[in-house]
Structures are given as C-alpha cells and as structure tokens.
Amino acid sequence: MADKKTPPFVKVLYEKNDFTSFLEVLEKKTGLQREYLVAGFATIILLTLLFGYGTQFVTTVVGLAYPSYETIRLAKSRSDAQAIQWSVYWVVFGFFSLLECCVDTIIKFFPFYYVTKVLLLAWCMAPIEANGCNILYKNVFSKLMGKKD
C-alpha cells in the first residue's frame, strides 16, 4: 500500500481504527482493494444525490451513521479534543436539519444543496487536524461564545 507517493486520503484508509477494520473485512470478502470500495460507495452516493432519488434520506444516513457511532464511543473515552469536534458536528448537523425543516420548498431551487451538505458534513467528520469542526470551532463558535483559545 503505502509509499511516499501515496495520497494522504489513501493513507487514512490504512490507519488502525474501527472503520478501517470494517474495510479490511470487506476487502477480504470481496477481493477488491479498499480504495476501490470507498470510491465505489462514494460514487453511488454522489450519483444518488445528483439524480435526486432519496437525497434527503441519503444525506441523513451519511450525516448520522458514523457521527452517532463516534459520539457514543466518545462518551466512553472522554477525549476533550474529540468532544469539541463531535459537539460542533452536531451543531452543524442540527443547523442543516432546521434549515431543511423551515425552508424545504426553497431548497428545491438549489440544484447542488444535498451534494454541498454531504461534502460539508464529510469535511466535519474527517479524521484530520483541519477538519470542518475544528475550523468552525476556532473561527466561529469560540468567538460567538467569547472563549479565548
């Protein structure tokens, strides 16, 4: 797998965590490399979002599945950095849910709303230092709440 030319997003697929353990099982059962499994899954989601069938369902599943798991796991581990990330994530997810509830008919006129939502939520979930939650916390939420970091 990993040499010096391997892109960072591929390296993440080989780090040791629950998600990559799941990918390892899928890799053994299907005989496909995990890069292709993730790319195929992402392609299916993107096509679903672009063609409009089940867009709200897909974005809700993508937005809830992994973050719910991580939040439950966090409740057991008590990591402060992760607590901030997942707390901010739920604020962002709640904002989108409230927005959709209030202006559902207007959202239909924005052709890439659901694609944008999934990309933003995925960025907030990303296991990197510069993920969306960290940036939103440092640049928006900590300033709104008057907290100095």
C-alpha atoms as a printed R data frame, in Angstrom:
    type eleno elety resid chain resno       x       y      z
1   ATOM     1    CA   MET     A     1   0.000   0.000  0.000
2   ATOM     2    CA   ALA     A     2   1.884   2.995  1.322
3   ATOM     3    CA   ASP     A     3   4.890   4.517 -0.328
4   ATOM     4    CA   LYS     A     4   5.983   8.147 -0.328
5   ATOM     5    CA   LYS     A     5   3.746   8.967 -3.302
6   ATOM     6    CA   THR     A     6   0.562   7.662 -1.695
7   ATOM     7    CA   PRO     A     7  -2.014  10.475 -1.316
8   ATOM     8    CA   PRO     A     8  -2.977  11.360  2.284
9   ATOM     9    CA   PHE     A     9  -6.628  10.352  1.778
10  ATOM    10    CA   VAL     A    10  -5.462   6.834  0.834
11  ATOM    11    CA   LYS     A    11  -3.133   6.631  3.846
12  ATOM    12    CA   VAL     A    12  -6.130   7.343  6.094
13  ATOM    13    CA   LEU     A    13  -7.761   4.163  4.762
14  ATOM    14    CA   TYR     A    14  -4.918   2.107  6.252
15  ATOM    15    CA   GLU     A    15  -4.753   3.658  9.727
16  ATOM    16    CA   LYS     A    16  -5.889   1.387 12.552
17  ATOM    17    CA   ASN     A    17  -9.444   2.187 13.640
18  ATOM    18    CA   ASP     A    18 -12.907   0.617 13.548
19  ATOM    19    CA   PHE     A    19 -13.719   1.917 10.075
20  ATOM    20    CA   THR     A    20 -10.542   0.540  8.521
21  ATOM    21    CA   SER     A    21 -11.116  -2.772 10.300
22  ATOM    22    CA   PHE     A    22 -14.512  -2.899  8.597
23  ATOM    23    CA   LEU     A    23 -12.858  -2.036  5.268
24  ATOM    24    CA   GLU     A    24 -10.345  -4.829  5.839
25  ATOM    25    CA   VAL     A    25 -13.164  -7.353  6.280
26  ATOM    26    CA   LEU     A    26 -14.882  -6.077  3.108
27  ATOM    27    CA   GLU     A    27 -11.575  -6.219  1.260
28  ATOM    28    CA   LYS     A    28 -11.061  -9.877  2.194
29  ATOM    29    CA   LYS     A    29 -14.634 -10.872  1.358
30  ATOM    30    CA   THR     A    30 -14.829  -9.073 -1.983
31  ATOM    31    CA   GLY     A    31 -11.228  -9.295 -3.151
32  ATOM    32    CA   LEU     A    32 -11.322  -5.566 -4.009
33  ATOM    33    CA   GLN     A    33  -8.876  -3.016 -2.618
34  ATOM    34    CA   ARG     A    34 -10.342  -0.696 -0.011
35  ATOM    35    CA   GLU     A    35  -9.608   2.339 -2.196
36  ATOM    36    CA   TYR     A    36 -11.969   0.934 -4.835
37  ATOM    37    CA   LEU     A    37 -14.601   0.024 -2.236
38  ATOM    38    CA   VAL     A    38 -14.627   3.553 -0.822
39  ATOM    39    CA   ALA     A    39 -14.555   5.115 -4.306
40  ATOM    40    CA   GLY     A    40 -17.465   2.906 -5.406
41  ATOM    41    CA   PHE     A    41 -19.512   3.754 -2.330
42  ATOM    42    CA   ALA     A    42 -18.775   7.477 -2.766
43  ATOM    43    CA   THR     A    43 -19.753   7.260 -6.440
44  ATOM    44    CA   ILE     A    44 -23.074   5.610 -5.599
45  ATOM    45    CA   ILE     A    45 -23.818   8.316 -3.027
46  ATOM    46    CA   LEU     A    46 -22.822  11.100 -5.415
47  ATOM    47    CA   LEU     A    47 -24.964   9.704 -8.251
48  ATOM    48    CA   THR     A    48 -27.890   9.310 -5.874
49  ATOM    49    CA   LEU     A    49 -27.501  12.928 -4.779
50  ATOM    50    CA   LEU     A    50 -27.089  14.274 -8.305
51  ATOM    51    CA   PHE     A    51 -30.108  12.481 -9.741
52  ATOM    52    CA   GLY     A    52 -32.385  13.324 -6.844
53  ATOM    53    CA   TYR     A    53 -33.686   9.935 -5.743
54  ATOM    54    CA   GLY     A    54 -33.658   9.658 -1.971
55  ATOM    55    CA   THR     A    55 -31.440  12.689 -1.477
56  ATOM    56    CA   GLN     A    56 -32.769  13.640  1.927
57  ATOM    57    CA   PHE     A    57 -32.595  10.021  3.109
58  ATOM    58    CA   VAL     A    58 -29.007   9.594  1.859
59  ATOM    59    CA   THR     A    59 -27.790  12.843  3.419
60  ATOM    60    CA   THR     A    60 -29.458  11.960  6.708
61  ATOM    61    CA   VAL     A    61 -27.863   8.483  6.778
62  ATOM    62    CA   VAL     A    62 -24.442   9.882  5.827
63  ATOM    63    CA   GLY     A    63 -24.848  12.636  8.389
64  ATOM    64    CA   LEU     A    64 -25.959  10.366 11.235
65  ATOM    65    CA   ALA     A    65 -24.306   6.935 10.952
66  ATOM    66    CA   TYR     A    66 -20.599   7.487 11.672
67  ATOM    67    CA   PRO     A    67 -21.015  10.593 13.883
68  ATOM    68    CA   SER     A    68 -23.546   8.756 16.062
69  ATOM    69    CA   TYR     A    69 -21.107   5.883 16.489
70  ATOM    70    CA   GLU     A    70 -18.227   8.268 17.310
71  ATOM    71    CA   THR     A    71 -20.338  10.216 19.802
72  ATOM    72    CA   ILE     A    72 -21.309   7.043 21.651
73  ATOM    73    CA   ARG     A    73 -17.669   5.898 21.623
74  ATOM    74    CA   LEU     A    74 -16.591   9.331 22.868
75  ATOM    75    CA   ALA     A    75 -18.993   9.115 25.801
76  ATOM    76    CA   LYS     A    76 -16.931   6.135 26.981
77  ATOM    77    CA   SER     A    77 -13.458   7.591 26.298
78  ATOM    78    CA   ARG     A    78 -13.787  11.242 27.465
79  ATOM    79    CA   SER     A    79 -11.378  12.875 24.982
80  ATOM    80    CA   ASP     A    80 -11.612  16.687 25.114
81  ATOM    81    CA   ALA     A    81 -10.470  17.290 21.523
82  ATOM    82    CA   GLN     A    82 -12.946  14.758 20.188
83  ATOM    83    CA   ALA     A    83 -15.670  16.140 22.447
84  ATOM    84    CA   ILE     A    84 -15.262  19.540 20.802
85  ATOM    85    CA   GLN     A    85 -15.210  18.051 17.291
86  ATOM    86    CA   TRP     A    86 -18.363  15.979 17.719
87  ATOM    87    CA   SER     A    87 -20.209  18.695 19.661
88  ATOM    88    CA   VAL     A    88 -19.568  21.160 16.832
89  ATOM    89    CA   TYR     A    89 -20.538  18.479 14.307
90  ATOM    90    CA   TRP     A    90 -23.959  18.073 15.957
91  ATOM    91    CA   VAL     A    91 -24.466  21.851 15.919
92  ATOM    92    CA   VAL     A    92 -23.716  21.911 12.161
93  ATOM    93    CA   PHE     A    93 -25.948  18.899 11.509
94  ATOM    94    CA   GLY     A    94 -28.730  20.457 13.599
95  ATOM    95    CA   PHE     A    95 -28.408  23.696 11.638
96  ATOM    96    CA   PHE     A    96 -28.903  21.835  8.347
97  ATOM    97    CA   SER     A    97 -31.873  19.910  9.755
98  ATOM    98    CA   LEU     A    98 -33.517  23.113 10.981
99  ATOM    99    CA   LEU     A    99 -32.818  24.823  7.667
100 ATOM   100    CA   GLU     A   100 -34.417  21.964  5.730
101 ATOM   101    CA   CYS     A   101 -37.437  21.946  8.006
102 ATOM   102    CA   CYS     A   102 -38.022  25.686  7.676
103 ATOM   103    CA   VAL     A   103 -37.268  26.305  4.004
104 ATOM   104    CA   ASP     A   104 -37.871  22.938  2.374
105 ATOM   105    CA   THR     A   105 -39.601  24.389 -0.681
106 ATOM   106    CA   ILE     A   106 -36.815  26.917 -1.310
107 ATOM   107    CA   ILE     A   107 -34.054  24.265 -1.089
108 ATOM   108    CA   LYS     A   108 -35.511  22.554 -4.147
109 ATOM   109    CA   PHE     A   109 -34.348  25.515 -6.245
110 ATOM   110    CA   PHE     A   110 -30.674  24.989 -5.254
111 ATOM   111    CA   PRO     A   111 -29.560  22.123 -7.515
112 ATOM   112    CA   PHE     A   112 -26.466  21.074 -5.539
113 ATOM   113    CA   TYR     A   113 -27.741  21.651 -1.999
114 ATOM   114    CA   TYR     A   114 -27.583  17.987 -0.958
115 ATOM   115    CA   VAL     A   115 -24.167  17.451 -2.556
116 ATOM   116    CA   THR     A   116 -22.882  20.529 -0.717
117 ATOM   117    CA   LYS     A   117 -24.412  19.331  2.542
118 ATOM   118    CA   VAL     A   118 -22.808  15.873  2.306
119 ATOM   119    CA   LEU     A   119 -19.421  17.353  1.404
120 ATOM   120    CA   LEU     A   120 -19.555  19.786  4.330
121 ATOM   121    CA   LEU     A   121 -20.615  17.058  6.769
122 ATOM   122    CA   ALA     A   122 -17.887  14.723  5.453
123 ATOM   123    CA   TRP     A   123 -15.326  17.502  5.944
124 ATOM   124    CA   CYS     A   124 -16.576  17.938  9.505
125 ATOM   125    CA   MET     A   125 -16.159  14.170 10.111
126 ATOM   126    CA   ALA     A   126 -12.702  13.951  8.529
127 ATOM   127    CA   PRO     A   127 -10.021  12.493 10.826
128 ATOM   128    CA   ILE     A   128  -7.591  15.336 10.077
129 ATOM   129    CA   GLU     A   129  -6.460  18.381 12.047
130 ATOM   130    CA   ALA     A   130  -8.002  20.821  9.558
131 ATOM   131    CA   ASN     A   131 -11.472  19.274  9.570
132 ATOM   132    CA   GLY     A   132 -14.539  21.446  9.375
133 ATOM   133    CA   CYS     A   133 -15.432  21.154 13.046
134 ATOM   134    CA   ASN     A   134 -12.026  22.373 14.241
135 ATOM   135    CA   ILE     A   135 -12.083  25.309 11.844
136 ATOM   136    CA   LEU     A   136 -15.676  26.251 12.715
137 ATOM   137    CA   TYR     A   137 -14.934  25.979 16.428
138 ATOM   138    CA   LYS     A   138 -11.791  28.139 16.269
139 ATOM   139    CA   ASN     A   139 -13.139  30.750 13.846
140 ATOM   140    CA   VAL     A   140 -16.860  30.942 14.634
141 ATOM   141    CA   PHE     A   141 -18.155  29.230 17.763
142 ATOM   142    CA   SER     A   142 -15.376  30.181 20.191
143 ATOM   143    CA   LYS     A   143 -15.710  33.830 19.072
144 ATOM   144    CA   LEU     A   144 -19.500  33.772 19.358
145 ATOM   145    CA   MET     A   145 -19.271  32.354 22.863
146 ATOM   146    CA   GLY     A   146 -16.447  34.728 23.876
147 ATOM   147    CA   LYS     A   147 -13.991  31.915 24.661
148 ATOM   148    CA   LYS     A   148 -10.291  32.557 24.051
149 ATOM   149    CA   ASP     A   149  -8.187  29.629 22.798
